[in-house]
Amino acid sequence: MPTAFRRKRRGDAPPPRTGSSETAVLRGFLDYLRTSIAAKVDGAPEPQVRTAAVPSGTNLLGLLEHLTFVERATFLGEKVTDWQATFHAAPEDSVADVVARYREAVERANKVLDGCTDLGTPVPRPDGPAPSARWALVHLIEETGRHAGHADILREIIDGATGR
């Protein structure tokens, strides 16, 4: 276990206080997780940010790249043909590039969600059946939360940074 670095502690942000509507709660938790994982990747050092720290090949930058594709596929209806490939950022992409691309996908997804007044409304799909906005929100909370947990561990391995 690496000990040559000084532990960088960020304070843990508590879960959001989002209001009483179902939409406000779901969107509040999703935005909380989105902010957490982007912060976990932002400022991570090269080349460790893209170096696999576990046998599966998972790396910190790849997690955020993957979540960018998940946001686009779920809320914008973009088609992904090779999900495994989404776990790797291009070598020429910097950490800042990947973080900016993720934040842009989140912004576009939020515009779609802003137009959903009923969580039973399907999200956009150019072809095939579309899930409801409720399903899409819950799926993204699960997916982002799962990978945010992975990111917590990977970032601590990289440079000792902890917290949300």
C-alpha positions, 0 to 999 in steps of 0.5 A: 500500500502506497504511503509516500504521499501525504493524504489529501482529505476533502470534507465529505459532503452530506447527501443533498436536502432536495425538497419533497417532490420525487423529481427533486429528490431523484435529480438532487441525488443524481447531481450530488453523485455527478459532482462527486465523481467529477471532483474525484477525477478532476486534478488527478495526476497523469499517468496514474489517472489512466493506469489500471489499478486492478486486474480488470483494467479499470482506471479512474479516467476511464470510469468518467469516460464511461459515465459520459457515454452512459449519460448520452445514451440514457438521456440523449438517445445516443447509440453505443456499439461497444460498451467495453471500449467506453472505459478507456479515454483516448491517449490524447485526451487530458484529464481536463478534456474528459472532465469537461466532456462529462460536464457537457454531457450532464448539462445536455442531459439536464436540459432534457430532464428540465423538459420532463414534467412527468417522470412517466414520460419517455426520454428521447430515443431515435430508435426503439422503445424508450425508458421513462424519465423515472427509470433513467434517473434511477438507473443513472443514480445506480450507475454513477453511485457504483462507479463513484465508489470505484473512483473513491478507491482508485483515487486514494490508491493514486495519491491518497485523496479521500472525501467527496 
